[in-house]
Amino acid sequence: SPKVEGVLSKLKTLKNLIILNISNTEDKKNFDTEEYKSDRMFVTDTIFKINASNSIDKDDLKTMNVLYKKHKQIKQLFD
């Protein structure tokens, strides 16, 4: 369905943003790179879950929004 495709597209964007932040912060002391890797795993698991069930969990959408805001702010520190 178009909604599922849209969410999967946003998840891919979020995953790329998290991967970028992991590479930007890997050797920096003030960033929790392990936390970012955990965020990436959530996104990967969510993509897998949506592909398997073809449905979207509202709680996953809320978590996605929180992660997007967090990682957007982290990225701005490096822009």
N, C-alpha and C positions, 0 to 999 in steps of 0.2 A: 504494500500500500504506500501511497505517497508520504504519509506521515512517518511510517517506519523508515523509509528511505531518507527523509529529512533528518531524523534523529541519528541515523547511522552516519550521515554526512557530518553532522555536528560532532559526533563522537570521534570521527577521524581527525577533524580539525583540533579538537581538544587533545587527543593523543599526540598529535604533532607538536602542539604547544608545550605539553608536558615533557616530551622528549627533548625539545629545544632547551627548556629550563634545566633539565638534568645535565645536558652537556655544558650549559653556561655556568652551572654552580658546582660541578663535580669537584674541583680543587679548591673551592672557597670554604672558609671555616664557618661563616655565619648562616649557612643554608643547610637544611636537612634533606640531603639528596635521597636518603633512604625513604623518607616520607613521600617524596615525589615519585619514587619507583613504585611505592604502594599505590599512589594515585593512578599511575599508569596501568597497574594490574587491575584496578577497579574498572577502568575504561575498557581494557581488553576483555575482561570477564563480561562486562555489560554488552559489548558488541557481540560476543559469542552467544550470550543469553537471548538477545533480541533476534539474532539470526536463527537460533534454534526454535524459539517459541513464536516468532513473528508478532510479538506484542511488547508493549512498553510499560514499565512499572513507574508510577508517579514518583515514588521515593528515589528511584534511580535518576529521574529528571531533576529533582531537587538537588541531589548530590552533584550531578553534572554541572548545574549552575554555580554551586558553591566552589567547585574545583576550577571552573572556568574563570570566575572572578579572582580567585587566589592566584592562579597561574598567569593571568593577564597582568596582575600587579607585579609579580616577580619578573616577568618579561620586560616590563617598563623600566625596571631598574637597570637593565642592560642595553636599552635602546639609546 
